[in-house]
Amino acid sequence: MSILLNALEKAEKSIHYYALDLSQRELERTLSSVPKFEHVVCHGLLGTYDDGLEWLRSGRNASWPKCIMSLGSSIGECAPGL
């Protein structure tokens, strides 16, 4: 993700990046490794994919332009037998 965020910063694109994770510890670790940018603002969202989708649909977020990327693995999050 840092390659993409660095490229957006270099291009002076004003964006907000929201990292979503189930683990508060991992979310904090991820965000602490991201440098401070002038144009790219990083935020953390704690929850599931469904929580993230609900957050996107809520309030003023619903009208924002979005690009959604899933760069992690969700294989381990499947219920047994699926």
VEXDO-854267 format. One record per residue (C-alpha): x, y, z. Coordinates in steps of 0.5 Angstrom, whole numbers, padded with zeros to 4 digits, always signed. Example, Ala and Ser with C-alpha at 12.3 -4.5 7.8 and 13.67 -1.06 7.14 Angstrom:
! VEXDO-854267
+0025-0009+0016/+0027-0002+0014/
//
This chain:
! VEXDO-854267
+0000+0000+0000/+0006+0005+0001/+0008+0005-0006/+0001+0007-0008/+0000+0012-0002/+0007+0015-0004/+0005+0016-0011/-0001+0019-0010/+0003+0024-0005/+0008+0025-0010/+0002+0027-0015/+0000+0032-0010/-0007+0028-0010/-0011+0030-0004/-0014+0024-0002/-0017+0020+0005/-0014+0013+0006/-0018+0009+0011/-0015+0002+0013/-0020-0003+0015/-0018-0008+0020/-0021-0013+0025/-0015-0012+0030/-0014-0006+0034/-0007-0008+0035/-0006-0009+0027/-0009-0003+0025/-0005+0002+0030/+0001-0002+0027/-0001-0001+0020/-0002+0006+0021/+0004+0008+0025/+0008+0005+0019/+0005+0010+0014/+0009+0017+0014/+0006+0023+0015/+0004+0026+0008/+0002+0033+0006/-0004+0031+0001/-0006+0024+0003/-0009+0023+0010/-0009+0016+0013/-0015+0014+0018/-0017+0007+0021/-0023+0004+0021/-0024-0002+0026/-0029-0007+0024/-0031-0012+0019/-0032-0012+0011/-0039-0011+0013/-0038-0005+0018/-0034-0002+0013/-0039-0002+0007/-0044+0000+0012/-0040+0006+0014/-0039+0008+0007/-0046+0008+0006/-0048+0012+0012/-0048+0020+0013/-0044+0024+0008/-0039+0018+0006/-0045+0016+0002/-0044+0022-0003/-0036+0022-0003/-0033+0019-0009/-0029+0012-0007/-0024+0007-0010/-0025+0001-0006/-0019-0004-0006/-0018-0011-0002/-0010-0012-0001/-0011-0017+0004/-0013-0024+0005/-0020-0026+0007/-0019-0034+0006/-0018-0035+0014/-0024-0031+0015/-0029-0036+0012/-0033-0040+0017/-0031-0048+0017/-0034-0052+0012/-0035-0046+0007/
//
